[in-house]
Amino acid sequence: MKFKRDCSYCSNTGQVASGICLPCSGIGYTTADIFLEFPIFYAYQIFNATDSTEYLALSAANKALYQLVVSQSFVDMTEGKNAKTTLWVLFGEGSNTRDNLITILGV
């Protein structure tokens, strides 16, 4: 995955005193690759693992908690972290969603 990073050489203008900014090739920003390491997941993976029937059965407050988790770009599913704890509370043992999450976690 690539993300845009401000170019500190040209202040995002693409130009420097001598002409085109070389670090950003004149586009005003640079790019960098992000490599995620287990157990950090893209939010879409959590969303895709969610059973729609189970999600619809959540209360409004619990749907808001779920939305908070999946609205992040990346979700830290490390044991004891808020995202994993929240998802485990929302989707109990034996639920399709928890089983799907366990599958993507590889445990």
VOKE-901823 format. One record per residue: residue in three letters; x, y, z of N, C-alpha, C, CB in turn. Coordinates in steps of 0.001 Angstrom, whole numbers. Atoms other than C-alpha are relative to their C-alpha. Glycine has a CB too. Layout:
BEGIN
> r nX nY nZ caX caY caZ cX cY cZ cbX cbY cbZ
> ALA X Y Z X Y Z X Y Z X Y Z
...
This chain:
BEGIN
> r nX nY nZ caX caY caZ cX cY cZ cbX cbY cbZ
> MET 838 -1160 0 0 0 0 889 1231 0 -957 -6 1202
> LYS -766 -1232 42 1288 3478 -806 -798 1120 646 375 364 -1446
> PHE 657 -1182 -527 527 6717 971 809 1220 -387 -169 -88 1532
> LYS -666 -1249 351 1344 10337 172 624 615 1238 -986 986 -652
> ARG -701 -671 -1087 3859 12173 2297 426 1378 -513 1242 -843 499
> ASP -386 -1353 395 4427 15940 2172 1481 44 -353 -312 1005 1124
> CYS -1397 -175 397 7616 16939 393 579 1166 795 130 250 -1546
> SER -595 -1038 -852 9764 18865 2873 989 872 -778 707 -644 1200
> TYR -959 -782 782 12114 20088 134 -654 1188 -695 675 -884 -1031
> CYS 653 -1067 776 9588 22158 -1834 -1281 508 651 -312 -497 -1396
> SER 1242 -374 -708 6777 22584 730 -1237 -293 -842 25 1492 376
> ASN 1122 514 795 4428 20638 -1596 -306 816 -1252 -1226 -56 851
> THR 243 -794 1207 4837 23062 -4523 498 -716 -1251 675 1367 121
> GLY -602 678 1148 6876 20752 -6764 1135 800 -620 -1053 -274 -1047
> GLN -1033 -874 558 9290 23615 -7412 972 440 1091 -638 1229 -676
> VAL -1027 -588 -865 12548 24767 -5833 673 1107 -803 1052 -1083 493
> ALA -638 -1150 662 14750 27776 -6675 681 -393 -1310 1023 641 933
> SER -724 423 1197 16707 25761 -9233 -902 -680 -1040 1117 -940 392
> GLY 912 627 970 13583 24357 -10971 -879 -1044 660 788 -638 -1142
> ILE 854 1085 -495 11717 21085 -10471 654 -662 1208 -265 -1048 -1116
> CYS -473 681 -1210 12033 19501 -7049 309 -1452 -341 -1057 86 1149
> LEU -394 1369 338 13970 16272 -7509 -562 -1068 939 1488 -95 -6
> PRO 524 1057 -876 12864 14376 -4362 -1444 -406 -312 84 451 1431
> CYS 1400 354 279 9185 14592 -5377 -301 -4 -1494 -941 972 708
> SER 152 -16 1464 9741 14805 -9164 -1002 1045 -472 -430 -1369 -494
> GLY 860 -1097 402 7751 18036 -9294 -1479 -180 275 177 237 -1412
> ILE 1431 217 -264 4463 16589 -8022 -423 519 1375 -331 -1485 -107
> GLY 347 -618 -1279 4633 18124 -4539 -119 -949 1172 -1262 717 -142
> TYR 33 956 -1107 4627 14942 -2492 822 -1217 -386 -1463 -408 357
> THR -708 1252 247 6554 11728 -2136 -905 -1144 441 1378 -40 753
> THR 785 1159 -417 5201 8236 -1661 884 -948 781 -626 -718 -1217
> ALA -716 997 -790 6174 5507 723 -866 -1244 73 346 534 1431
> ASP 727 1261 -140 5219 1891 1025 -222 -288 1475 767 -1166 -677
> ILE 300 458 -1355 3543 563 4134 -62 -1524 -52 -1353 622 547
> PHE 72 1439 -115 4141 -3034 5058 -561 -334 1375 1393 -656 -220
> LEU 634 326 -1268 1809 -4362 7714 524 -1327 507 -1527 -43 -145
> GLU -437 1239 -614 3000 -6975 10112 -1114 -544 874 1287 212 819
> PHE 972 697 -814 779 -9506 11829 176 437 1441 144 -1531 -141
> PRO 1435 62 243 -1465 -8851 13804 -646 1370 -288 -670 -628 1186
> ILE 594 -1265 433 -2079 -5413 12239 -719 -277 -1319 1094 1144 -158
> PHE 797 286 1184 -4873 -5611 9682 -590 1272 -578 -1108 -989 328
> TYR 771 -1069 623 -6490 -3293 7190 -1428 -100 521 47 -93 -1571
> ALA 1369 -16 -515 -9939 -2234 8411 -955 -768 -914 -483 1440 164
> TYR 897 723 900 -11544 -3697 5281 19 -1502 270 383 271 -1450
> GLN -52 1426 -315 -10361 -7138 6372 -927 -327 1165 1438 -429 329
> ILE 909 186 -1131 -12253 -6758 9643 -1442 109 -492 282 1046 1122
> PHE 1336 -188 559 -15289 -5459 7765 -440 -1241 -786 -30 1245 -907
> ASN 335 1175 823 -15175 -8389 5313 -215 -1258 835 1101 -253 -1018
> ALA 159 1163 -873 -14953 -10870 8195 -1293 56 807 1184 -109 941
> THR 1192 -197 -820 -18111 -9469 9785 -1241 -591 -655 -214 1481 267
> ASP 1260 585 461 -21321 -11449 9411 -1067 1100 47 -418 -1248 884
> SER 947 -1119 71 -23977 -8952 8261 -1204 -199 922 -480 184 -1433
> THR 1132 261 -888 -26776 -10641 10215 374 300 1448 -470 -1461 -139
> GLU -458 -274 -1363 -24738 -10458 13417 191 1500 222 1312 -748 284
> TYR -162 -1445 -126 -23875 -6823 12756 -1362 682 176 731 569 -1233
> LEU 1332 -612 -77 -27538 -5922 12188 -679 -251 1347 -882 -531 -1122
> ALA 594 334 -1295 -28434 -7592 15488 601 806 1152 170 -1479 274
> LEU -631 -791 -1058 -26108 -5262 17452 -883 1190 374 1398 489 -448
> SER 705 -1212 -434 -27607 -2430 19506 642 1206 -685 40 156 1566
> ALA -543 -1224 603 -27088 1133 18268 1346 369 623 -994 1166 164
> ALA -1265 -322 -686 -24363 1684 20890 1121 -939 -451 -179 -90 1537
> ASN -1010 959 432 -22554 -1487 19857 363 189 -1472 -492 -1423 236
> LYS -324 -322 1398 -22839 -577 16166 968 1177 -54 -1289 324 -807
> ALA -910 -1150 -51 -21148 2730 17059 1415 -441 382 -517 1053 1005
> LEU -1324 540 -366 -18296 837 18743 639 -713 -1179 -117 -967 1194
> TYR -501 718 1173 -17957 -1409 15706 484 990 -1061 -1097 -923 -585
> GLN -378 -1002 995 -17904 1619 13389 1309 692 374 -1113 1037 -156
> LEU -1241 -610 -471 -15152 3144 15519 1201 -866 -373 -50 215 1522
> VAL -1092 920 330 -12995 58 14972 265 -13 -1498 -324 -1418 488
> VAL -223 152 1447 -13552 -304 11219 194 1329 -723 -1165 -735 -621
> SER -244 -1292 643 -13270 3440 10553 1491 334 -36 -766 1108 729
> GLN -1445 -210 1 -9533 3207 11219 596 -597 -1269 655 -627 1261
> SER -678 585 1161 -7133 2542 8354 550 -1381 343 1139 922 -487
> PHE -619 1236 -444 -5376 -163 10313 -571 -376 1354 1538 137 67
> VAL 568 489 -1253 -6648 -2327 13156 1025 -918 665 -1358 -749 -243
> ASP -957 795 -766 -4298 -3683 15824 -770 -1085 752 823 897 989
> MET 702 1129 -605 -5602 -7127 16742 884 -745 998 -483 -958 -1082
> THR -844 578 -1033 -2893 -7748 19341 -852 -306 1231 1169 955 357
> GLU 715 385 -1224 -4173 -9557 22441 80 1126 1024 584 -1311 593
> GLY 60 -1029 -1013 -5317 -7035 25034 -174 1419 -536 1218 -62 811
> LYS 200 -1330 573 -5615 -4099 22613 -1492 287 -124 692 116 -1380
> ASN 1402 -402 9 -8872 -2144 22468 -804 -588 -1149 -89 1481 -53
> ALA 762 480 1164 -9876 -3212 18954 -387 -1467 168 819 183 -1294
> LYS 301 1430 -144 -9600 -6932 19611 -970 -230 1155 1297 -809 227
> THR 885 145 -1160 -11212 -6644 23048 -1423 404 -363 508 848 1184
> THR 1323 -482 408 -14105 -4630 21586 -690 -999 -916 116 1355 -701
> LEU 607 952 947 -14690 -7066 18727 -384 -1300 699 968 -297 -1162
> TRP 315 1234 -720 -14585 -10028 21109 -1248 182 866 1195 -433 872
> VAL 1208 -279 -788 -17214 -8368 23308 -1224 56 -918 150 1337 784
> LEU 1130 -156 922 -19433 -7504 20328 -435 -1322 -620 361 978 -1099
> PHE 291 1258 686 -19179 -10913 18706 509 -1149 875 659 -39 -1431
> GLY -336 1018 -989 -19264 -13668 21290 548 -1282 -584 -1191 -316 804
> GLU -559 1302 366 -17703 -17081 21242 -1029 -802 -790 444 -783 1261
> GLY 878 802 841 -19161 -19273 18509 -716 785 -1083 -1004 -677 844
> SER 634 -796 1058 -20374 -16351 16370 795 -154 -1296 -93 1505 413
> ASN -669 98 1300 -19595 -16423 12663 1094 1057 -127 -1019 153 -1143
> THR -983 -1083 107 -17808 -13080 12905 1261 -331 777 -593 1318 503
> ARG -1198 337 -783 -15512 -14206 15705 767 -1137 -663 -383 -390 1446
> ASP -672 1102 701 -14778 -17442 13846 764 512 -1217 -1022 -1066 -431
> ASN -682 -579 1166 -13933 -15419 10712 1233 794 421 -961 904 -791
> LEU -1142 -771 -497 -11686 -13100 12718 1108 -924 485 -436 940 1134
> ILE -989 987 -450 -9941 -16076 14316 729 -580 -1212 -681 -1136 826
> THR -619 528 1227 -9334 -17410 10808 1025 962 -571 -1065 -293 -1050
> ILE -975 -938 566 -7695 -14210 9579 1169 248 947 -677 1323 -335
> LEU -1093 -132 -964 -5670 -13999 12790 952 -1196 -72 -559 141 1421
> GLY -837 1184 121 -4391 -17477 12085 240 -730 1308 1300 378 -586
> VAL -167 687 -1293 -4925 -18746 15627 -1011 -1100 169 -121 983 1154
